[in-house]
Amino acid sequence: MGWSMGGHGALYIGARHQKTFTAIGSLCGVIDFVPFGKEYGVPKLLGENPEKWISYTAISQIDKLKKSRQKIFISCGIDDPLLVQNRKFHEQLISMNIPHIYEESPGAHDAEYWSKAAVNQIFQLHQFFTNHD
């Protein structure tokens, strides 16, 4: 579980390592960092061509989740600039019949929202692992 770029990492790494991670959670996650790549210093890591960055985004890993047995949690504040990305990811998961829990609630891209949303995701994770076979 992680927030912002940590949410990106949780989804990206979790999708690629399903045997390691039974559950993955994103709080206000950066689903597609390409629009912000230069701000994040991506050219230093992946080169100057944004087309090459796409395969490193969380959204690019969605096909790997088709047959996943992972529990997927996604939360985003309604005043978060990343809300559109999170909604798009949620809608794609629905269209692909990938089970997940998605929630939006009042809040912005800040620690105040993340703190509250994290408590909820931790509760849901606890429920999942308590009832998991």
N, C-alpha and C positions, 0 to 999 in steps of 0.2 A: 504494500500500500504506500502511496506517496502523493504529494501535492505538487501542482504546477509541473515543472520538468520532472519531478519525482513521480508524478502520476503518469507522465509519458513513459518513463522508464519502467514502471510497474506493468503497464500494458504491453509495451514493446518486448521487454525481457520475459514477462510472464507468458505471452503468446508463443514465444520461441522455445520456452523451457517448461512445457506443460507437465512433465513428469516430476519436476522439482517443485513447482508452485501449484498447490491444489486450489488456491483462491488468489485473486488479484483485485486490487482496489485503486481507484484513481479519484483524487479530490481536485477539482478544477484543473484537470490535466491538460497539458499541451498535447492535443491529439495530432496536430500537424504543425511542426515548428518551421516549415519552409517560409511562411510569410515573415517570420521574425528571425530567420537564420543569421543574418548579418549582425543583429543585436546580440545574439547568443554566441557569436564567435565561431559559427559552424564552418565558414570558409577555411579556417586554420586546420580543422579536422578532416573535412570532406572535400575541400577544393572550392573553387569559385562558382561552379555550375550547379544551380539549384535543382536541375533535373536529376542529378546524382544523389541529392539529399533525400528524395522521396522514399526510397527503399528503406530508409532509417527512421521513418515516422511510425507512430503507433497505428495510424489509420492504414498503413500499407500492410500491416500484419493481420488484418481482420479475417482474411481467408483461413489463416491458421487456427482460428477459433471455431470454425464450422463444426468440427468433430470433438471439440474440447469438452472435457467433463469438469472443467474448472468452474468455480463460482466466481462470477464477475460482478464487481460493484463499481458504480460510477456516480459521483455526486458533483454538482456544480451550482454555484450561487447565481441567482437571476440577474444580478448586477455585474457579473464577471464578464470581462471582454472575451473570454474563451467559451462562453455559453453556446454560441452558434456551432463551434467545433464539437462540443460535447453532445449537443442535440443531434448533429449530423451522424456522429458515431453511434449513438443510441438508435437512431432511425435505421441505420445500416444493419445493426445487430438484429433489430426487429425483422427487417425485410429478409434476412438470412436465417431466421428462426433460431437465433443463438440466444439461449437463456441468459438473463442478466438482471440485475437490479439497478435501476436508474432513478435518481432523485434530483430534483431542483428545489431549492428553498431560498428564502431571502438571504442575501449576502453578496459580498464582492470578492475580489481576488486578494484576500488578505488572511492573516492569521486568525482573526476573529471568526471568519466563516470556517476555515479549515479545522480549527479546534472543535467546533460543534459538529461538523460533518464527520470528523474522524471518530468521535465518540459513537455516533450512529453506526458507522461502518465496523468499528470494533465490536459493537453489540451484535451486528449481523454476522460477523465472522465467528463470534463465540457461539451463536445459535447454530451456524453451519457446522462447526467442528464438534459441537456437543451432540448433534443429531446425525453426524456423518458416519456411515458404515465403516 
